[in-house]
Amino acid sequence: MNNKKKIIIILVIIAIIVVAVSLFLAFKDISARNLLTEEINQLSETNTNTDVKSTGKYAAVEKQVKEDCKAYYETIAKLRENYDKATELKVINIENYENDGPEFKNSLDSINAIKTENQELITTLTDLTNEEKLEERATNAGMSGKYKNLYKEILEEIKLADGVGSAKEKDTKFDGYLASLLDVLTYMRDNTNEWFIEKGTLKSHSQEFIDTYNQKVQNTNVEL
């Protein structure tokens, strides 16, 4: 066998090896991506398991996506808890006027505490889909190139931004509701001499006060 034939045979063998290795790596990559997709698809409000099943660089993607989803679901749950807590306050009624008025310190503190915490929770949600924060999280997790892009694509596929947008829209309405409660109580606090309770009824010698009070109470009747 002459040298030319040997070289051809060697080149063919090398080509076969290269193709085989390429196919193997491609298959391995597809398998890893499928495993990642399967893990992400299992995430839900009742399943925020952050155990990582992927390997290699896909592990960083899975870990960060799961952490983001866990933060999202936990934040949404806390917002709902605060909404329930606020609707159970029952501060616009005679009993509360007698027990907490005329300064309404407990009522105002409770409402303001919920408003403050909700603002912090909304900031957490906003950061989950903020482009700059996404880049920061991906970089800190060791992602780059296609893996960083994949991380962002997955968050788009699971519509995390849509969920955040809906939560922010609902919170805007609820924040308005809390503001309306504060408006009633601060009005009464700032006009202590204008009202009194008589036989279980709010009364005033000023019709202007009563009219303004009734309008402010009406403003609390919002659909949440």
N, C-alpha and C positions, 0 to 999 in steps of 0.2 A: 504494500500500500504506500503510494507516494505521499509526500508531505502535504500536497494540495488537498488530497482526500481527507487526510487526518485533520487538517484545519477545518474543513467543511463539517466533518463529523463533530468536532469539538464545538463549533459554533452552533450547530443544531442542538446539541445537548444543552449548551448554555441557554439557548432560546427556550427550550422546553422547560428548563429549571426556572427561568425568569417568568414564563407564563404560569407555571404551576404555583410559584410563590405568590404571584400577583393574584391569581384566582383564590388562593388560600386566604390571603390578606383581605381580599374583597369580601369573601364569604364570612370571614371573622368579623369584619366591620359591619356587614349587614346583620349578622346575628346579634352583635352588640347593640346595634340601633334598634332592632326588633325588641330586644329585652328591655331596653330603655323605654321604648314606647309602651310596652306592656305594663311596666311599673308605673309610668305616669298616668296611664288610663285608669288605674285602680284608685287613684287619689280622689277623695271626696270629703265632704264635711264630716262624715263619720269615720273616715279612714285617712289619717294624716301620718301614717307610718313613715318614718324617715330612714329606715334601714336601707342601705344601698346594696343593690344586687349587681349592678354593672361593674365592669372592670376597666382598667386602663384609664384613658382620658375621659371616657364616657361616665365614669364614676363621679367625677367632679360636676358634670352637667346634671346627672340625676340627683346628686346630693343637694345642689343649689336650688333646683326646681322644686324639690320636695320641701326644702326649708321655706321657700317663698310661699308655696301653697299652704303649708302649715301656719305660717304667719298670717296669711290671708283669712283662712277659716277661723282661726282663733280670734282675730280682730273683729271679724263679722259677728261672731258669737258674743263678744264682749259688747259690741254696739247694741245688739238685740237685748242683751241683759240690761243695759242702761236705758233703753227705750221702755222696757217693761217697768223698770224701777221708777222712771219719771212719771209714767201714766198712773202709777200706784200712789204717787205722793198725795193726791187729793188736797191740794192747798187752797183751792178756791171754793171755800165753803165756810159757813158760820162757825162750825166747831173749831176750824183752824184759826179763824179770826180771833176767837175768844182765847184759844190756848197759846197762840204764837204771836198775836198782835199786841201792841201796834207796831213793833219794830220788825217782826217777822224774820228774826235772825236765823232761826233753824231752817225755815222754809227757803230763804234766799241762799243760805250756805249750801243746802242740799242741791238746789237747782244749778247754782254756779259750779259746784263740784262736778256734776254730770256734764255740763257744757264744756268745762275745761278738759275733762278726760276724753270726751268725744272728739274734741279738736285734736288731741294728741293721737287718738286712734285713726282719725282721718289722715293725719300726716303720715302715719305708718303705712296706710293703704296707698297713699299717693306715691310714697317712696318705692313701693313695690313695682310700679310701672314707669317711674321716672327714668328717662334714657340715661342720664348721668349716673343715677344710682345703680341702674342695671349694669353699666360698664364697670362701675366700681366693684360691685359684687362679683361679677364674672372674673375680673382681674385678680381680685383677692382670693378667689377660689382656684386660681391657676389656669384659667381658660384663655385660649387665644385662637385666632384663625377660625376654622370651621366649627370648632367646638363652642366658641363664644357665639357665633352666629346661630348654631343649633339651639343653644340655650334661649336666645331671644325668640327664635322661631317657635319653640315649644310653648313659651308663654303666650305667644300670639294664638297658637292653635287651641289652647285650652281657654282662650278668651278671658284671661285674667284682667285685662284692661277694661273689658265690658262689665265684669263683676265689680271692679273698683268704681267705675263710673256710676253704676246703679246705686251702690252704697253711698256715694257722695251725694247723689241726687236726693236719696231718702233722708240723709242726714241734714241736708239744707232745709227740708220741710220740717224736720223735727227740731232743728235749731230755732226755726221761726216759732214753733210751738212753745219751746222753753222761754224764748224771749217774750212771748205774749204773757206767760205766767209771771215773769219778772216784772213786766210792765204793770200788771194789776197790783202786785204786792208793793212795789216801790211807790206807786201812786198813792196807795193807802198809807204807807209808812210816812211819805212826805206830806200827807194831809191829815195827820192824826186828829186834829181838832175838828175835822169836817164830818166825821162819822162816829157812830156808836151802835151798839147792839141792844135791842130792846125786844124782849119776849121772842128770842130766836130769830130776829129779823134785822138786817142791816138798814140803818136809817141815817138820815142827814137833814140838817136844816137848809142845806143848799141843793137846789134842784140841779144846778150846774154840775156839782160833784156827782150826784146820782146818775145823771145822763152820761157823764164821762166814764164813770165806773162801769155802767152797763155796756157801753161801747167796747171798753177794754176787755170785759168778760166775754163779750160776743166774739172778740178776736181770738179767743182761746179755743173756740169751736172749729178746729181745722181738721181736715181729713188726713190722717197719717198713713 
